[in-house]
Amino acid sequence: MPRVFFRLVATDPPTIRDFLSKAALGEPLRDDTPENRRLWQGISVYATEAQARRKGRASPMLGRYIARIELEEDAPIVSERTTTSSGHHTLWGDPSIILAAVTQALPVR
């Protein structure tokens, strides 16, 4: 059974840029702690579409669409429940593998 996550993305269809970490995008790390550095090297996703939609409505700059990601159990992508935000997870791995696992993109609205 695939691992399913939802990510806010800028475009429909999503592009590889939508799945690059802040580190890969060259964005500065705000508070350089070991935990923040670890999160900065991954990408944020949510466990449910509703959680991603709430985040997208609250922070529209994060993306206008929600990408549904279905990662096979054996996909070389690490996922972990992170932060205190409801349903927030972080994924680490090859952005092209994550992009290839997108099955749908829906508007946040």
Summary of the structure (lengths in Angstrom):
residues: 109
radius of gyration: 12.9
end to end distance: 29.2
largest distance: 36.9
contacts: 313
relative contact order: 0.29
helix: 31%
strand: 30%
